[in-house]
Amino acid sequence: MKVNNFFKRFLSVKFLLGLLIGGALGYAYYHFVGCRGGSCPMWANPWRSTLIGMAFGGILLFDTSKKQDKPKADQEPL
């Protein structure tokens, strides 16, 4: 895999949108549901819950599909 293709997939609009939506949902979970007493360290901190939400959103919307090579006009498709 070429480095340039990796960065194109890593910085795709779909992935960045996943980070943004995931971060917003992570913070919303902290704000509305969260851990009030601080007994659960994962959701008791707004920064940590936002980062965890961003990680979930990025994982869900990361593009893992490979580009298919188009057959040339003089070749028959497989």
Beta strands, then each sheet from edge to edge (+ up, - down):
end
